[in-house]
Each structure stands twice: as C-alpha cells, then as structure tokens.
Amino acid sequence: MEKYGYRFSFGPWNIHEGADPFGPPVRPSLTFDEKLKVFNDLGFDAVQFHDDDAVPDLDDLSASEIAKQARAMRRRLEDHGLVAEFVAPRLWEHPMTIDGAFTSNDPKAREYAIERSKKAADIGRELGTNLMVLWLAREGTYMREAKDAVQATHRLLEAVNTLLEYDPQLRIAIEPKPNEPMDLAYIPTIGHALALGFQASDPSRVGALVETAHAVLAGLDPADEMSFALAFDKLWSVHLNDQNGLKFDQDRSFGSVDLRRAFNQVRVLDENRFYEKGMVGLDVKALRTQPAELATKHLRNSLHMFLRLVEVVRSLDRERINELIAARDYEELDWLILSALTGG
C-alpha cells in the first residue's frame, strides 16, 4: 500500500465495545496485544496513548513502577514495529475532576491534574515521544456563573507553563473542542488554543491538534482550522473523522459523511507537506451495529479514504486551477473538483 510519505496512527480506544450513553457494550473487549495486531494488519505506524492506556492504574503506582511499566510497553511496541505518537493525560474520568481539572474551583483537584499530567510526561519520555496532547475535556463549566472564565484561562496557562518547566523536552499540542462533556468549553477552537500557546513561557513548544468533528461542532470548517494552525507551523497532529451535523461527537469514518470536506482536509495537509511534520491520526468509532469480527473496518476505510484523496489531490491540473482562479471562474473550478471526486 503506497502511503505517499505519510505515517498513520490511532488510539486503542478506536477499537471499542460499542457502548454509548444509552446502552451497554455490544462487542467483547480485546486485549491490548490483540489491538496491536490490528495496527500491523491494517498498515498503521504508531499508537496514540492516554497515560493509562500505557500504564493502567498509574495513580496507584510509584514513579519507579510507572517507568518500569512504560518501558515494558515500549518493548511491546517495538516487537510490533510500532512507535508511540503521543501520550495524553486522562483528566476527565477521575472523581477529582468532576468540576474540571486545571480549572477546577478546588485547589486539590488542580494539584491532582498537574501531578497526573507530570506522570503522563514521564510515560511519554519512556515510550520515546516528547509530544503530549492536552484535550481539555472538563476545562469549562455547566453554568457560566459557577466559574471565573478569566481566572480559568490564567490557570490553563499556568498549567501549560508548569508542564513545560517540568520537562524541558516536552512539546504540548492542545486539542480544542467547543462542548461535550462540558456544556461550555474554554478552549473551543484552534484560535483559542494557539492564543494560549503563544502566551506560554516557551511558545515554540506549544502547538495544536485539530479534530475534524470538533471543528464541525464549533460550526467551523476543519480544513480552515488546519490551515490556520499550519500558517504558524503549529499543526502537530490531527484526528481525522467525520461528523453528521451539530450533534454529539460521532467520530464517524473519515469521509463517510462529507466527501468534499474530507477532500479539503487532505488538500491542505498535502499541499503544506504535513507528511514532513506530523502523523495522520484517526479518532473514529465503529458503528454500534457492527459485529465484533467486522469492527475494524472503520479504521481500514478511513486510512484508505485518506490515501485515495491524496491521489485525487496530486492528480489535479494545477495550471488549469490557476487559470480558473485568475479568471474568477469559480463555478468551473467547482466543477473541476466535483469531476475529480466523482471520477468524471
């Protein structure tokens, strides 16, 4: 399979049991080693990690125990020819983070979030990656009056600075989302993420991750969000998927809802040589109706769709496109793109 210079990743949570907020699991769990085999079988290169994907129950372990387990995980990756793309602290499931993590009103909760994130940095170092993704899942509020948003913003910046100081090699990619699980999120868009990063103690080590569905949920175009980050050389990773309107975060297979939207994401990534800068990450879920033995096709479909769209992007007649742009004949440009996408 020709990858055109790209490397691909996904997280173990992308192979899941099919539970949703309205129903229990519908498929059996797979062990981590069984999931690693899927990475190999489908042609992926790297694993995205939450901290406890790599080191389960890390809150109950000493620093030396965490390091030992992380080193063992790295050996398992190497045995499968894989690497870790990033490690993200899981700051949204612990009872301490009910009212937020870095922005909680409870100083003990904020302290827990910082210490948990430092452990995630330690795990990343042992896994051979200096990239941490911060999905600020509960950094927001259900009621505006319950938190001081100005103070919360400063607390987010303080947390980023604390982590940068803790590990001088650490790079942080902030992943914005406008809502869910919190009703009102403090970092809803890439613009917010980059503004925070540019105020950090070392802005060169703070970038962003764009997720397709999160941009759509904010009412924005994912390709434009990617382009904004690319303009400042701050797009360090992506989570490609698809989204059917302003609903819950669906994580549909890439290109399965809006092919033109998917095309434009691939176009801006390829035209800006993203394959030289970062990995193409997926964050996709199998449909709940998918039988267990068929519950990895969403990953296959998403990877193959990306590569097919790379072929479309690179097959376009650039000279003709420039002529149409110069003539402001955007209807003809529209038809050229539609023809390319439909094989016309």
N, C-alpha and C positions, 0 to 999 in steps of 0.2 A: 504494500500500500504506500503510494507516494504521499509524503507529508509536506512537501514544499518548504522544508526548513522549520516547520512548526513542531513544538512539543506539547503534549496534551496531558491534562490531569483531571482527576475528580476525587471527591472525598468518599470514604467508606459509607457515609450516610446516604449516598446516592443509590445504594443497593439496600433497600429497606423493606419493612414488613407490610407496608400498605396501610398502616393505621392513619386515621385522620381525626380531627376534633369531634367527629360524630360517630366514630366506630372504631373497633379494636383491630389488631393486626389480622391480615388475611393471608399472609405468607410466612413460612418459617424463617427464623433468623439464620444467617450464615456466619460462620466463624471468620475472623479476620484473615486467616490464611486462605480460606475459600474465596474471599473477596480479592485477595492479592492475585489469585489465579485469573480472575476476570480481567484485571488490569492487563495481564500478559496476553490473554486470549483476544482481547479487543484492540490491542496495539497502543495502549496508553504508556506514558513515560514516567509519570510522577503521581504521588499521593498527596492530597490536601489533608491536613490533620487539624482536628481540635486537640487541645492538650491531652484530654483524657481518652481520645482515640489511641494515642501513642502510649500513654501511661494511665491505665484505669485507676480510679480511686486515689488520685495523686494527693488529695487533701489529707489523706491518712498516712502518707509516706514521708520519710526523711529526705533531705536533699540527696544523700548518697544513694538511697533506694530509687529515687526518681531518675538519677543519672544512670544507674545500672540498667533499669528497665528501658530507658530511652536508647542506650547503646545496643541493647538486645534487639530492639525494634529496628534500628538501623541495619543490623546484620540481616534481619529478615528481608528488609527491602533490597539489600544488595544481592541476596540469594535469588531474588526475582528480577534483577536488573532494573530496579526502580530507585528513585530518589524522592525525598520529601520536598514539595514545593514551598509550603509554609506551615506554621503552627499558629493556631488562633486560640486564645484563652476562652473557655466556655464560661461566660459570665452571666448567663441568663436563666440557669436552671437551679442554682443553689438557693436555699431559703434566705440566705443573707442578701440576695439581690432582688427581692420582691419589689422594692421601690427604687430599683436602679442599682448600678454598680459604682462607677466613678462619680455619678451624680446623685447618689442616694443622699437623703437627708440625714442618715445615720452615719456618723464618722467611723464606727466599727465596720459597717458594710463597705465603705470606701477603702478602708485599710485592707479588708479581705480581698477586694478586687485588685488592688495593687499587688499584693503578695501573690495572688493566683496568677496574675499576668507575668510577674517575675519568674515564676515556675515555668510558665509556657515559654519564656525566652530561654531558660535553661534547657528545656526539652528540645527546642529548635536547634540550639547550639550542638547538642549531642547527635541530633539527626542530620546535621550537616547543612542546615539552612539558617540564614540570618533574617529571613522575612517573616514578620508577624502580621497577620491580618486582624484588624480590630473591627468586628461587626458590633456596633454599639447598640445591641438589641434592646436593652432596657434603659438606655440613656434618653429619657423623655419623661412624659407624665400622662396620666389619665385625666388630669384636671389641672389647667394652667395655674390656678391659684395655689396649688399644692407645692410648687417649687419656684425658685427664683431662677429664671432662664439665663439671666446674665451671670449669676454666680455659677450655675451649672456649666456654662461654656468655659469659664475660667477653670473649673475643676477638671473638665476634659483636657484642657491644655496642660494643666499641672500633671495629670496622669501621663500624658504623652511624654512630657519632659522628664518625668521620673523614670520612665522606662528607657528613654534614650540615654540618660545618665547611668542607669544600672548596667547596660550592656553597650559599650562603645561601638560595637559592630552591628547592632540591631537596626533593621530597616522596618518601618511600620507602614502598612497600606491600610488606609481607612476605607471601610465598605459602608456607604450610606444606604439608608432606607427610610422612606417617609413615615411609615407606620407599621404596626404588627411586629412584635407583640404589644409595644406601647401604642397608645392612640395617637400621641403627638411626639414625634421624634425630634431631637435637637440637631441631628446631622442628616437631613433628608436628601441632600443632593451632592453631586461631586463638587459643586462650587463651595458648599459649606465645608466639605472635607478638606479641600485644598486651602481654603482660607485659614482653617485651623492649623494645617501643616506649615503654612508659610509664617505663622506666628511662633512656631516651635523653636526651641533652643538651637536645634540643628535642622533647618528646613530641608537640607539635602538628603536627610534620612527619613522623610515622611512623604509618602505618595498616596495612591488610591487604588482601589479595586472597584470596577464598575460591574454590577449585575444587571442583566437585561431586564428582568422582571421588576427590580426595584426602581429602575428608571421609569418604566411604564407606569408603575403605581404612583409615581410622582407627577404623572402627566407629561413626561418628557420623552424625547427620542433617545434610545440607548446609544446610537451612533454619534449623536451630538454630544452626549455626556462623555463618551470615549474620546472624541475629538478635542474637547475642552481640556481633558487631562493630558492627552498627547501633546497638545500645544505647549505645555510646560514640562514635558518629559516626566510626567508624574503617573502615567498609567503603568502600574507594575504588575497587575494581574486582572483577569476578567472572570466573571461567572456567566457563561452563556446559557440561556434557556429561552423560554418564550412565555407569553402571558396573554390570556384572553380577557382584555379589558381591565377595568379598575375594580378587580375583585380581590380575594385573598391571594397570597403569594403562591401561584400554581406550580412554578418550576416545570413547565411543560418542555418537551424535547425541543431543541434549538431548531427554529424554522418551521415548526409544526403549526403555528397559528398565523404568522405574518411573514411570508417568504421575502417580500420586498424589504421589510425591516431587518430581517436576518442578513440579506444581501448587503445592506448598507453598513452593518456592523463589520462584516468580513472585509468590505471595501476599505473602510477607514483603517482597519488593522493592517491590511496587506499593503496599502499604499504608503503607510507610515512604517513599514518594515518591523511590525511588532514581533515577528519571529526572532529578531535580534535582541529584543528587550525583555520578553517575559513569556510565560507559558499560557496556552489557551486552556483555561479551566472551565469545567462544566459544573453546574449545580442543577441537576434535573432529577425528577422523580418518575418512577414507573407509574402508569395509571393504576388505580386501585383495583381495577378489574383484571389486571394482567396476571395470569397463572405464574406460580413460582418459577417453573422451568423456563419461562419466557420473560422474566422480569429484569433482563439487562439490555433489551433491545432499544430502550430509550437512550442508553449510552452509545450503542453502536450507531443508531440513527443520527444522533447529534454530531458525533465525530465525522461521519461520512457526509452529512449535510454541509458542515463547515468546509471540508475539502472540496466538495463539488462546487461550492460557491467561490472558493479560491480559484478554481478553474474558470468559472464564469468571469470573475473579475479580471483575471490575467488574459482572457481571450478578447476583451473589449477593444475596439478600434479607437485608440487614444486620439489619433489625428482627427477622426470623424467627430469624436466628442468635443474636441477643442473648437472645431469649425462650428458646431451647433451652438456651443456656448457663446462664441464670438458673435454669432448671428442672432442671439437671444431666441433661438428656435427651440424652446424648452419642450414643446409638445413632441417634436421629432426626437429629442433626447429621451423623453419619456418612453416613446415607442421603441427606441433602440434598446433601452434597459428591459422593457417588458418582453421584447422579442428574444433577448438573450436569456431571460429567465424561463421562458416557455419553449425554448428550442426553435424559435421561429426563424 
